[in-house]
Amino acid sequence: MLRVVGYIDAGSGSYLLAAIASGAAGTWFFLRSKFADLRGRGLKKAEQAPDSTASE
């Protein structure tokens, strides 16, 4: 019978946990911003960066 045993040392485990947590947080903020855009609460592209020719 084949028995597979996995081992993750503390350094690799904490790195993996940080990568999973940051990926989950990034996904959450991305989805939240997209839903805000769909509901009309997000900033429009024209509102984010003022046009340099409009002030002349």
LINZI-V539690 format. One record per backbone hydrogen bond with DSSP energy under -0.5 kcal/mol. CO is the residue of the C=O (numbers start at 1). NH is the residue of the N-H. E is the energy in kcal/mol with one decimal. If there is no record, write none. Layout:
CO/NH/E
CO/NH/E
This chain:
2/4/-0.5
3/5/-0.5
9/13/-2.6
10/14/-2.2
11/15/-1.8
12/16/-2.5
13/17/-2.4
14/18/-2.4
15/19/-2.2
16/20/-2.2
17/21/-2.5
18/22/-2.6
19/23/-1.9
20/24/-2.2
21/25/-2.4
22/26/-2.5
23/27/-2.2
24/28/-2.2
25/29/-2.4
26/30/-2.2
27/31/-2.7
28/32/-2.4
29/33/-2.1
30/34/-2.1
31/35/-2.5
32/36/-1.8
33/37/-2.1
34/38/-2.1
35/39/-1.9
36/40/-0.6
36/41/-2.9
36/42/-1.1
37/40/-0.8
44/48/-1.2
45/49/-1.1
48/50/-0.5
51/54/-0.6
53/56/-0.8
